[in-house]
Each structure stands twice: as structure tokens, then as C-alpha cells.
Amino acid sequence: EVIGPLQSPPPLEQDGELPDVDLTEGSGADLKSELKQIGYRGEITDGEALIDVFRKFDKCGFLPALIFNLNRAQIEKMFQNIVDQLGTAQHNKWHGDEDREFLYKQEVERRKKEYEKRYKAWEMALNQKRAGRDSSAADDEGKGDKRSKEVADVVVDETPPPMWVDPDDEKDPEFYFVSQQALGRYQDDIKEQIESFEKKGPGRMKKEVFQRLVEGLRRGIAYHHEGCTRPYKSVVEVLFRMGYLKLCIATSTLALGINMPCKSTVFCGDTTTLTGVMFRQMSGRAGRRGFDLLGHVIFLEFPFPKVTQLLGSEMPSMTGELGHSPALTLRALQLFQNVQESESPEREVLLRGVFNRLRVLFKDSFFKEDPEGRMRRQFIIHARFAMDFLQAHQMISPSAELQNFASGIACLFDCEPGIFALTEVLASGLLHDYLEDMKKLVEKEDRGTHMTVRLCGVLAWFLQRRGLPRSLANPPPRPPSRKRVLHSPNCPRLQPLPDAIIGFVEEYNSRTFDIYCKFVRQVANEGFEDADFQLPLTQRQCLREFPLGAPPVSENGPFAQAVKESRAKYKARSPFAALGGSTDHFENLADLVDSRRRSFVHIDYDTVPMVPIDQPLNSMLVDVLYHKSDRKMAQENHLTPGEVYAVKAGFKRTLEVLGMILGKVSPPNDIVLLTMQELLHDMPS
């Protein structure tokens, strides 16, 4: 059930009528009469306004809820303002002035007296039970006793009455968004979870931020995004599943993969990154199986045109696309070889199973319907040329056995295609020579001359590559500052490779390009089809040839003969791209990918394992060694905090695997190995 957007100013006050929103009968209809009063009035991070609207949601039975906002800074600000506002309001209720302080003391005395009264009555009833007095004797002896009625009303139990609660510690619904039902059922478990998190301490977090997180858990409010610590996310997920937390502000981290069902999902604040697919996934959280008949989707401070756009957006069709690459071929060979060399008694069975699974790659098409088997033939040819590429770069032997760095590349398949070129550079010894030369130029005060920074500057061209837009490719000179420089010299642009390594990589790219040009020509060995003469956007069919027989041009005349003789011969190039006289000789990778026969030759930039060194790259990996603040690095390198975390984690994992590979094939005093180990140690967590 979708409930209309609540935004400021509410459009309902203009004519007193509700907008044209479909409110299904049921619990959602209860909100229709109060929609005017719930209309949100305030900034998206206004704590007082948020508390007011969430209380009304609670009154309508729309909690627990997940509040989605894709801006981490706004999430933390919303959480901070809500928790601080609730704490301030509760403090002002009992300690705002002298009169309230006096009422607080009176309330404390009243609760103490009531507790003492209940305790004495319980104690007296318990003593009567232990003395074994029967009910008739107790009635006779207590006829004139003023406390006899109180004693008779007490249920005699071995457990004493609950201790009185200080008003400051009371879970007052006015200041807490907690489920009283969950609190009564799992009170000990909830207390244990919060205390366990509190004992772990703030760690690297600021103390006031950590205390606010604990206070939010006690008040039934939390937030969840990729920047949260693992212990905090764990306790939030557990308490929300228990039903204790009623509000959780989150990014898309809770859209899938985590079991945190709720009754309502609230989209709080518009963002350009919210797509139709993401909206469907997030809104699908609303409604708990076995508890709620309907789930509610609420838009808070959200433009109504964007609401209609999201609700009417179509789901994209899912298409399978198995990207064949040399790394995939290498992994298949490694799997086949490992099973073949194993000493397991079931080796033949495992080998047959691996063979059958690999054969599926060449039997069925994963791309699209392929009634004529063309994609299957192209897939086989692609695998054949991938084998040629691996053999040309000495990754496999003529008998298809893995050698040199092949096992490591199979483990680092996610770093393709740069990992192939990097292993070539390592095997050539150029990186060793470069580090030996730079070792003589190290200056302790200059961070850029350190060996770890030099090595990271080279590795960044092959691992975790991220291009820069034109607007950032040539950054303006930075004004002089008295503050200590905490970024690479050309931040956010990565410094170029050494000249010797540039020449080697260019030669590697040339050999790789020649192999895949042969692949394209081999695949496009068949004749042209009607689809090759169809314009890609308008789908307009064009003529296959110039109509030479119509007057005034004779078919056998001199002009027609000159046209036939001057036409370029081509098979792999698109007829439209060949109009300028181009043949099947491709100049570069862009020419190969963009001017091929798209209807038959399937190849893209990621298929060819080349490493372009003429395009500007982001210096984020080098800046990791400079910056002590993730926030500052994200700002200067134009990344999000989540991307900074992913870059650091992925690069550390790659360094660990590379260190293990070099440790097996290099001597202990190898300069690349020692520098890489030092770089891994210097990488911040």
C-alpha cells in the first residue's frame, strides 16, 4: 500500500482535499483522516519535526519502519538531532526549572513509598504462607487489622515486587520509540545486547558519537550504512529483528541481503541515485510475513512527480552476459589441472564432473537466442585465441599446463586486465631496476620519495584503475598553504609511469592487440547479412551496394568499373565505418571495438586484456598513504566514503595475494617483495 508524499508545505491546505492517491481500505485508511495533520513542516534533518511525524506514524500503527535516505551525512544528522531532541525534552520535563525539579522529587518520593508499601505487603503474605496458616485462621485474626485487605489482595510469590523506577530511567513512550511488548518478552536479552556493545568501547570513534549511539539504542532509534562499525550494525540488526527498535534510518545497505522486515518503509528526502529497481527492492521490505496484512510505503519530503515516476517505472529485463576473458579460461584450466593432479580416490568422478561443467560453456549460449549456433562457434574461437594469448605471454605451456604467475592471476581474476600486464612487468625485472634506482633518492622528509609510495604509484596503473573526467584531468595548481600537504603532488591525477615501464607496456599492448585483431577477422569470415546494413538507432535498412545499372550510370561503363575497383575490401568492419575507405586493418582498440560488425562480432573494451596508459587515472591508491582522514581523501579524490572503504579493502587483499605469490618465486631479499610487504604494513585499515 502506497501512501502519498508528506512534504513541506503540504498541498492539502490549499483546497482541503486529499491528492489523487490510492489508499486501499484497511489500516492505511486510518491515516487518511489524519494526513493533513501529519504533513511534514520542516527541514529534512529537523529533529523536532521528525519526532512529531514519527509519533503520528506510531499512533496510526505504522511502526516499526525503515527510513531510507541515500545520503550518509543526512542520516547521521537526522539521528543526532532526534536523539538529542528526545534527551533534551525528557530532561526539561523533570528538570527544566525549579517547579519541575520539585515535581520530580515528589514523584520519586511517591514511587518509593508505593514500592515500600508493596514490598511490606508481599513480605507479610510470604511470611503467612511459610507459617502454614490456613485461610480461615488468617481471616479470623485479621478482622480488625487494617492491612488484612491489602495482604489478601497480594498474590503470594517467591519473587519480590519490581523495584521502583526513576523517572529519568523510565521508558516513557513520549521520549522512547521502543516496543513495550518486545521489551517485556526479551528484556534480559535486550539489556545484554546493549551492554555488550557498550563494553566494547568507542574504538576509533569519537566518545560523544559512541555515547549517542548507545543512547539511541536505548531509545529505540538507530541508523545503518556501510560506514558503521561491524559491532554496531550487528546489534542494530538483532534488536530490530526482536522488535525492540521501531526506527532505523538506513541507506541501500538494508535493501537486500539482511533480514530486517518492517511494517513500513519511509523514503525520506529525494536523491538522483534512487532508481526504479532500487525503489522496488527497498519498498519490498514493508510488510512482515505472518504479522501484517499490508505493508506501507510512505514518501516524506519527496516531490510528487518523482513518486509517480518511481511507481510507474518498468523493471529492466534481465539478460545473461557471460563475459569470456583470458582469466576465465585460466581459471577453468586451473580447476581442471588441480582435480587431475589430486590423489583423491574419487578423482575420476570429480574430473568427469569438472569436464561436464566446463563443456556447458561451449555447448549453450549465455548471451541470447542462438538458433544457428553462431554464438557458440564464436565462444569456441574466443577461447582458442585466449589460449593463444596465455601461451604468448608464457602463462601456460604448449600442453596447457599453468606456469609462472598463472596461479596467482587465477586468484586475482577481479584485477583483470591489469594483472596480466603487471605480471609481465614483474617478470621483466623493470620494476626491480626502478626501485633500485629510486632507493638512492629517498628523503625522509619528502613522503613522495619513499619506496612504498613509488611502488604504489606503479601498481595503481594496473590495479583498482579508475579514470578521471576531463574536468579533473588537468587540475589547477593549488595555492600555497601553511598546512602540511596530505595528498600526492598531482592529486587527483595519478603520476605517469617510468619511461622504461611505459615502453614495455606499449609493446605488451601491441602484441595483445594483434592477437585480438586476428580473432575478429576469424569470427567475421562469413558473408554479410541484412542486419549489417541497418542503422543502429533508427533501424532503417540501407542498400547493400550502389545501384549501378540505372541510367545514367551503365553497369559495364567506365564509372561503374572504377567504383568497383576502388572499393575497400573488408569483412570484419561495419559497412558504414568502411564508407571512408577503411579496410580490416584496425588502428587501435577504439577503432576495433567501435567499427566492428556489431551484428556478428561480439567484443568490447573489457574483453581485450590491454592496459591503456594514455588516459588520466585517479590517484586514490597513492593518496591512501598520504591521508589520515577518509573524509578528506573522499573529498579531494571525488569519491564517496563507501568507495574509499572498498578501494582500501580491495587493494590490501590484492597486496596480500601478490606478496604470497612473490614469496614463493622470489628470494627473501627481493626488493619488490620487501617493499610490497612494507606497503601492506603502511596501508591504513
ABEGO torsion letter per residue (X at the ends): XBBBBBBOBBAAAAAGBBBBBBBBBEAAAAAAAAAAAABBBEBAABAAAAAAAAAAAAAAGAOBBBBBBABAAAAAAAAAAAAAAAAAAAAAAAAABAAAAAAAAAAAAAAAAAAAAAAAAAAAAAAAAAAGBBAAAAAAAAAABAAAAAAAABBBBABBBBBBBBAAABBBAAABBBBAAAAAAAAAAAAAAAAAAAAAEAEABBAAAAAAAAAAAAAGBBBBBAABBAAAAAAAAAAAAAGABABBBBBAAAABGBBBBBABBBBBEBBAABBAAAAAAAAAABEBBGABABBBBBBBGBBAAAAAAAAABBBBBBBBBBBBBAAAAAAAAAAAAAAAABABAAAAAAAAAAAAAAAAAAABBAABBBAAGAAAAAAAAAAAAAAAAAAAAGABBAAGBBBEAAAAAAAAAAAOAAAAAAAAAAAAGAAAAAAAAAAAABBAABAAABAAAAAAAAAAAABGBBBBBAAAABBBBBBBBABBBABBAAOABBBBBBAAAAAAAAAAAAAAAAAAAAAAAAAAABBBBAAAABBAAAGBBBBABBBAABOABBAABAAAAAAAAABBBBAABBAAAAAAGBBABBABAAAAAAABBAAABBBBAAABBBBBAABBBBAAAAAAAABABAAAAAAAAGBBAAAAAAAAAAAAAAAAAAAAAAAAABBAABAAAAAAAAAAAABBX
